[in-house]
Amino acid sequence: MLNTVTDLGALGAVSPAGLLDMDSQRTLVITVNNRHARRLLADLSTLLRNDRRVMPLPSIVPLAAWYRQAADALSFLPQANTPAHALDAFAAQGVWRQVIQEVEGEASLLDSTTAARLAYDADTLMDEWQLTVDPAAETPDYQRFLVWRDAYRLRLAALDAEDVNASIGRVCAAAVDGTLPLDLDTLVLAGFNELSPRLSSLLSTLGATGVQVCVLSSRQQASGALRRVAVADTDPEWWAAAHWARECLQNDPKGRYAIVASRLEADVALAHRVLHQILPVAERYNVAVARPLGQWPLARAALAWLQALADFHRAGHSTPAVLGAALLAGACAGGLGEAAARARIDAFWRKRAVTAVSLSEFTAVLANQAPRLHQAWVACADALMHQPRRAGLHLRAASFRGFLHTWGFRVEDPRAAPRFRRWKRLTVWSGNWGNTRWSGARFRCQRL
């Protein structure tokens, strides 16, 4: 029986060739992530021979995908009591943020976005590793987290929703009570270095039902020479790593190399800039983290205009900083033909040290300096007056696209569509996040 996270080495091992000899219909291979699943498929394809060009393969899925499949299978059981809504990480963090703001109140100096992300991770880690804190060791921060978590779970119950962590818990509970639909004899783990207590308990339960649990053996790559390079800060560190990658590619153009960064999400812009300058143009590379929507130039311009509308919708005026960012970002009606005029407007405000611009003043200056943009702006300003103060995210997303189209943004352009397509995700979460102000909806667009 698996009881602790150290039992991984005690499991039986199976080679890739031995995996092909198993009953593919009754064998499931669970990998640690998507990348390992694709790599395993590529490795198995190398075992093909001239006399065996086609072979049946067992199901190979990442652990997270298998949890989703198992949760979907449970939804067909009459006694499953499956929630109506499934929240991904982004939607769940949005609910966490709402709950934290309600619990702490508007006077709190807490960064609710960062707190929501940390609370979401902490909730998952506590369940995954079955952590408990002795009451005598509880800190004030931990006690506030417990208050947030209780409020969060009550909110999920009210919404008839579950996040990924709750879905995994439901799958594990179904395995314990014997209601989890299983159609396999052998479960093979691939790419795991350790087992969390929750996964260990799940594998113990499956083993008790007669499922054979084993580990896929892999060929260990011979380690190369180790070299330690110390630099002052992050910037020269990335430059040194990029030069190292170029040197490796020059020595072996067919080789594959990786730069592992602990703060990749925070340094993604620096990584793109350095790699673009150092690596050859023909060299293909991948930075394994997606940029936030607001970091793409076209999306940044769109968000700047939406921020200007949000200011006018909320207070009736905006600032030269916001309006100037929108005017200089371009991609709007008037395009390059009125770019100089838009720059003159921004320069005029800065020279006069203007601190606030009303809606009427902004409309008038556009009429004098940028007539094409003025025409589009008037249409948007008129539509803005009919916008409700609070509305569902599906209505906000539709309004945003309508405004951008009126401004001259080519939202259906094949090069731009993938950026703006993310906004359609807001419609999925409209029922979970409820009605929101214009500025709140724009903030969520920026976080996509």
Solvent accessible surface area in square Angstrom, and as a share of the most:
residue,aa,sasa,rsa
1,M,167,0.75
2,L,19,0.10
3,N,118,0.60
4,T,70,0.41
5,V,44,0.25
6,T,113,0.65
7,D,30,0.16
8,L,22,0.11
9,G,77,0.74
10,A,88,0.68
11,L,32,0.16
12,G,48,0.46
13,A,80,0.62
14,V,18,0.11
15,S,51,0.33
16,P,41,0.26
17,A,58,0.45
18,G,22,0.22
19,L,1,0.00
20,L,17,0.08
21,D,119,0.62
22,M,55,0.25
23,D,83,0.43
24,S,18,0.12
25,Q,148,0.66
26,R,82,0.30
27,T,8,0.05
28,L,18,0.09
29,V,0,0.00
30,I,4,0.02
31,T,0,0.00
32,V,63,0.36
33,N,73,0.37
34,N,91,0.47
35,R,140,0.51
36,H,43,0.19
37,A,9,0.07
38,R,146,0.53
39,R,129,0.47
40,L,9,0.05
41,L,82,0.41
42,A,56,0.43
43,D,58,0.30
44,L,0,0.00
45,S,59,0.38
46,T,100,0.58
47,L,63,0.31
48,L,50,0.25
49,R,131,0.48
50,N,142,0.73
51,D,118,0.61
52,R,71,0.26
53,R,149,0.54
54,V,134,0.77
55,M,24,0.11
56,P,87,0.54
57,L,68,0.34
58,P,7,0.05
59,S,58,0.37
60,I,25,0.13
61,V,17,0.09
62,P,18,0.12
63,L,27,0.13
64,A,59,0.46
65,A,16,0.12
66,W,19,0.07
67,Y,10,0.04
68,R,146,0.53
69,Q,94,0.42
70,A,9,0.07
71,A,9,0.07
72,D,88,0.45
73,A,35,0.27
74,L,6,0.03
75,S,54,0.35
76,F,174,0.73
77,L,48,0.24
78,P,132,0.83
79,Q,114,0.51
80,A,22,0.17
81,N,138,0.71
82,T,51,0.30
83,P,32,0.20
84,A,73,0.56
85,H,80,0.36
86,A,86,0.66
87,L,5,0.02
88,D,57,0.29
89,A,42,0.33
90,F,44,0.18
91,A,0,0.00
92,A,0,0.00
93,Q,48,0.21
94,G,8,0.08
95,V,0,0.00
96,W,0,0.00
97,R,47,0.17
98,Q,32,0.14
99,V,3,0.01
100,I,1,0.00
101,Q,75,0.33
102,E,110,0.50
103,V,51,0.29
104,E,51,0.23
105,G,34,0.32
106,E,176,0.79
107,A,99,0.77
108,S,43,0.28
109,L,184,0.91
110,L,80,0.40
111,D,86,0.45
112,S,16,0.10
113,T,26,0.15
114,T,49,0.29
115,A,10,0.08
116,A,1,0.01
117,R,102,0.37
118,L,100,0.50
119,A,4,0.03
120,Y,25,0.10
121,D,60,0.31
122,A,34,0.26
123,D,5,0.03
124,T,40,0.23
125,L,95,0.47
126,M,23,0.10
127,D,45,0.23
128,E,34,0.15
129,W,79,0.28
130,Q,103,0.46
131,L,94,0.47
132,T,130,0.75
133,V,54,0.31
134,D,89,0.46
135,P,107,0.67
136,A,101,0.78
137,A,65,0.51
138,E,50,0.23
139,T,72,0.42
140,P,101,0.63
141,D,118,0.61
142,Y,41,0.16
143,Q,88,0.39
144,R,96,0.35
145,F,17,0.07
146,L,46,0.23
147,V,64,0.37
148,W,28,0.10
149,R,36,0.13
150,D,88,0.45
151,A,28,0.22
152,Y,1,0.00
153,R,107,0.39
154,L,129,0.64
155,R,61,0.22
156,L,13,0.06
157,A,77,0.60
158,A,85,0.66
159,L,39,0.19
160,D,72,0.37
161,A,8,0.07
162,E,15,0.07
163,D,4,0.02
164,V,67,0.39
165,N,8,0.04
166,A,45,0.35
167,S,16,0.10
168,I,20,0.10
169,G,28,0.27
170,R,47,0.17
171,V,0,0.00
172,C,18,0.11
173,A,57,0.44
174,A,8,0.06
175,A,7,0.05
176,V,113,0.65
177,D,94,0.49
178,G,63,0.60
179,T,48,0.28
180,L,14,0.07
181,P,63,0.40
182,L,63,0.32
183,D,101,0.52
184,L,23,0.11
185,D,71,0.37
186,T,14,0.08
187,L,1,0.01
188,V,0,0.00
189,L,1,0.01
190,A,1,0.00
191,G,33,0.32
192,F,27,0.11
193,N,145,0.74
194,E,98,0.44
195,L,0,0.00
196,S,10,0.07
197,P,30,0.19
198,R,18,0.07
199,L,9,0.04
200,S,1,0.01
201,S,57,0.36
202,L,5,0.03
203,L,3,0.01
204,S,10,0.07
205,T,27,0.16
206,L,3,0.02
207,G,35,0.33
208,A,73,0.57
209,T,92,0.53
210,G,64,0.61
211,V,13,0.07
212,Q,111,0.49
213,V,21,0.12
214,C,4,0.03
215,V,32,0.19
216,L,16,0.08
217,S,46,0.30
218,S,76,0.49
219,R,207,0.75
220,Q,162,0.72
221,Q,158,0.70
222,A,102,0.79
223,S,105,0.68
224,G,60,0.58
225,A,110,0.85
226,L,174,0.86
227,R,184,0.67
228,R,214,0.78
229,V,94,0.54
230,A,80,0.62
231,V,61,0.35
232,A,102,0.79
233,D,87,0.45
234,T,43,0.25
235,D,63,0.32
236,P,49,0.31
237,E,93,0.42
238,W,14,0.05
239,W,71,0.25
240,A,42,0.33
241,A,22,0.17
242,A,0,0.00
243,H,78,0.35
244,W,91,0.32
245,A,9,0.07
246,R,82,0.30
247,E,96,0.43
248,C,22,0.13
249,L,25,0.13
250,Q,125,0.56
251,N,117,0.60
252,D,66,0.34
253,P,99,0.63
254,K,189,0.80
255,G,20,0.20
256,R,225,0.82
257,Y,86,0.33
258,A,75,0.58
259,I,58,0.29
260,V,144,0.83
261,A,31,0.24
262,S,119,0.77
263,R,133,0.48
264,L,40,0.20
265,E,136,0.61
266,A,73,0.57
267,D,18,0.09
268,V,4,0.02
269,A,55,0.42
270,L,24,0.12
271,A,1,0.00
272,H,45,0.20
273,R,119,0.43
274,V,0,0.00
275,L,13,0.07
276,H,138,0.62
277,Q,107,0.48
278,I,18,0.09
279,L,14,0.07
280,P,65,0.41
281,V,157,0.90
282,A,98,0.76
283,E,54,0.24
284,R,226,0.83
285,Y,88,0.34
286,N,115,0.59
287,V,19,0.11
288,A,66,0.51
289,V,40,0.23
290,A,80,0.62
291,R,59,0.21
292,P,55,0.35
293,L,0,0.00
294,G,14,0.14
295,Q,69,0.31
296,W,60,0.21
297,P,85,0.53
298,L,53,0.26
299,A,0,0.00
300,R,125,0.46
301,A,2,0.01
302,A,0,0.00
303,L,5,0.02
304,A,14,0.11
305,W,0,0.00
306,L,0,0.00
307,Q,43,0.19
308,A,0,0.00
309,L,0,0.00
310,A,1,0.01
311,D,11,0.06
312,F,7,0.03
313,H,29,0.13
314,R,125,0.46
315,A,52,0.40
316,G,36,0.35
317,H,86,0.38
318,S,1,0.01
319,T,54,0.31
320,P,13,0.08
321,A,69,0.53
322,V,35,0.20
323,L,0,0.00
324,G,0,0.00
325,A,52,0.40
326,A,0,0.00
327,L,1,0.00
328,L,98,0.49
329,A,46,0.36
330,G,8,0.08
331,A,45,0.35
332,C,7,0.04
333,A,20,0.15
334,G,3,0.03
335,G,27,0.26
336,L,172,0.85
337,G,72,0.69
338,E,17,0.07
339,A,36,0.28
340,A,64,0.50
341,A,7,0.06
342,R,9,0.03
343,A,43,0.34
344,R,134,0.49
345,I,4,0.02
346,D,9,0.05
347,A,58,0.45
348,F,96,0.40
349,W,14,0.05
350,R,145,0.53
351,K,176,0.74
352,R,158,0.58
353,A,79,0.61
354,V,49,0.28
355,T,113,0.66
356,A,49,0.38
357,V,3,0.02
358,S,37,0.24
359,L,39,0.19
360,S,82,0.53
361,E,99,0.44
362,F,0,0.00
363,T,32,0.19
364,A,54,0.42
365,V,33,0.19
366,L,0,0.00
367,A,46,0.35
368,N,123,0.63
369,Q,72,0.32
370,A,0,0.00
371,P,82,0.52
372,R,152,0.56
373,L,0,0.00
374,H,46,0.21
375,Q,138,0.62
376,A,10,0.08
377,W,0,0.00
378,V,50,0.29
379,A,49,0.38
380,C,1,0.01
381,A,11,0.09
382,D,79,0.41
383,A,44,0.34
384,L,1,0.00
385,M,116,0.52
386,H,158,0.70
387,Q,40,0.18
388,P,70,0.44
389,R,142,0.52
390,R,120,0.44
391,A,7,0.06
392,G,6,0.06
393,L,0,0.00
394,H,86,0.38
395,L,95,0.47
396,R,1,0.00
397,A,4,0.03
398,A,66,0.51
399,S,25,0.16
400,F,0,0.00
401,R,49,0.18
402,G,38,0.36
403,F,10,0.04
404,L,0,0.00
405,H,125,0.56
406,T,58,0.33
407,W,0,0.00
408,G,38,0.36
409,F,4,0.01
410,R,163,0.59
411,V,5,0.03
412,E,122,0.55
413,D,16,0.08
414,P,114,0.72
415,R,189,0.69
416,A,5,0.04
417,A,17,0.13
418,P,55,0.34
419,R,62,0.23
420,F,0,0.00
421,R,128,0.47
422,R,48,0.17
423,W,1,0.00
424,K,112,0.47
425,R,91,0.33
426,L,0,0.00
427,T,64,0.37
428,V,105,0.60
429,W,9,0.03
430,S,13,0.08
431,G,56,0.54
432,N,7,0.04
433,W,8,0.03
434,G,33,0.31
435,N,91,0.47
436,T,11,0.06
437,R,132,0.48
438,W,2,0.01
439,S,38,0.25
440,G,19,0.18
441,A,0,0.00
442,R,31,0.11
443,F,58,0.24
444,R,17,0.06
445,C,0,0.00
446,Q,71,0.32
447,R,119,0.43
448,L,14,0.07
